[in-house]
Amino acid sequence: MDISSIAKKLGLNNIESEELIRKATEFRRLADTQFNSSAIGIGEICKAVICMDIAANWMDEMIDRKMAIRLSGMSEKAYIRSFNSMQNAIGVKNNVDVREFAIRFGCIRIIPLVNKGIALYKERFLASLPVSRRSSTDFTRPVFTAVAFYLCAKRHKLKVDKIKLIELCGTSESEFSSVSASMNDICFDVFGISREKKVTKAVKGNRGLTEKSLDEGYSSDDEKTSPSKKRKREEEDSYEDWKATVLDSNKNNIKVQDKQVRLDVFLKQKMKLRERAKAST
């Protein structure tokens, strides 16, 4: 599948996207010479799709990222990792900064707040790590700038298209959410919008997720209720209902037995009275 065919699959018109296709073809040639795609399991179709995605980012064009991932035949996590590896290999980087986001989304006034928040987050996050790991921590990835910008805009009730922001910084929704949760917890005084801060356990969990994001671009979904716990609660409720039914049944049985005993005593007494009456006559 060539670049033009991929453009059609992504819903791009050949006439309007000729320049984009040329740029993607150029990146494809660079990738063929400078990037060993087979070493990390990237096929030719996937390589072409990623080159189209890189070209779209380079030219500030929007493509359907979900469709691109589907065409590549990879998972979202694997696609993002491959995208970043290929982008670095051919010397193309998303040089996005706070000012560019602010101009694009019309939020100029929050630029100082975003820069302050990023600096504070770096300081606090590094302070929480062992000394041996601090030098290997990388905050240059665009996802950190994008998340800080988004949270500041949200705190000040400014509208920002989250999906477009995620595509501009070349990350995934799950990684974006993980970094967002970490920034909210560590720098709640700068980014937080709810009245109460999350419990310490949640903070530690989100911090762990962000450490994975810093090291390998990995993130995790929010924790959900375990099916086994849910089933256990249902079984306990069923047991209580059964227990109540049995107790009610026992009470009714006792009442019936009590009435039967009284009736037997009455009949015996009545028969004795009849026998005495016959004997006296």
Helices and strands as residue ranges (DSSP letters): H 3-9, H 18-34, G 37-40, H 44-58, H 65-72, H 76-89, H 98-105, G 108-110, H 111-127, H 131-134, H 142-155, H 162-169, H 173-186, H 188-191, H 200-216, H 227-280
